[in-house]
């Protein structure tokens, strides 16, 4: 009797073909449902990360201006053959009557260059209300007191809106107030 019991237990140690097909079917269904959800989550994460990157770079620009004076951020600029979404520079022109005020020229030193599409796939700046400089580029300068200034020396208030370009679900807006406060909405 003991011998029969051992044979019976040994016979049921594996899986049947039907059981394997059911398990594979369940895994396939779960994968088919979860992959698009994860892609959306990743896309939303990308736009949020890009927004935080610009936010941090604006704070860096403001901090550098307070530390060393006149730091400018210029959007949508081409340097050499490379296009950048924005750059940060130490602007050598101190007077709004200077032709290079809030513009990148030979006397300025670049702090950083950023191309969002290289770092954050499927993210773009959809709206930029920052005042433009003489080269028709959105540009904002922070002074030693941390106030944002435009090309003519007035307050450089504005906002930058980023959007996720695949699902068009998520947008974030960074706002710069006349007091120099930078916020994400």
Secondary structure, 3 states (H helix, E strand, C coil): CHHHHHHHHHHCCCCCHHHHHHHHHHHHHHHHHHHHHHHHHHHHHHHHHHHHHHHHHHHHHHHHHHHHCCEEEEEEEEECCEEEEEEEEECCCCCCCCCCCCCCCCCCEEEEEECHHHHCCCEEEEEECCCECCCCCEEEEECCCCCEECCCCCECCEEEEEEECCCCCCEEEEEECCCCCEEEC
